[in-house]
Amino acid sequence: MADHQLDLREIPPPQRHPKIFDAFEDLERGEALTLVNDHEPTPLYHQMAAEVDSFDAEAYTVDRVGPNEFVATLPKK
């Protein structure tokens, strides 16, 4: 599976979701988008699950790797 990564920590919050959705749209089936974020992306997960048919919510993962660092993997089915 190919992997693509976005570090969102330096991107202003209003620009984050559009950038994520654009990057996810560019993925091929079976690829994943990895996000590095300063908070747990729970709202994003719910938005993706509700709006994006190709989002594999069952294979989604998120790990806290530091006090203000979360790594989430958004797979595309």
Summary of the structure (lengths in Angstrom):
residues: 77
radius of gyration: 11.5
end to end distance: 11.1
largest distance: 32.4
contacts: 200
relative contact order: 0.26
helix: 34%
strand: 34%
